[in-house]
Amino acid sequence: MKKRIVQIIVAGAFIVAPLFMFAQPNPGGNGNGTPVGGDPIGGGGGTAPIGGGIVLLISMAAGYGMKKVFDARNKFEE
């Protein structure tokens, strides 16, 4: 019974906590439209190039799949 009460309290805390958490407000902009403090950290584009990482991930997954097929085929032939 105690365990169930603790679970309910923890679940309730996770549900209610976002109501009290606020992000830092936007500081606005300068008169000419540029952001306050200069360009954002990590470049000014706002997007990260992920093309190289996806290609690497897919090629590694393909290599792993080919190894599994090769191992299964060799085991089947034995």
ABEGO torsion letter per residue (X at the ends): XAAAAAAAAAAAAAAAAAAABBBBBBAEBBAAGBBBGEBBBGEAAGBBBAAAAAAAAAAAAAAAAAAAAAAAAAAAAX
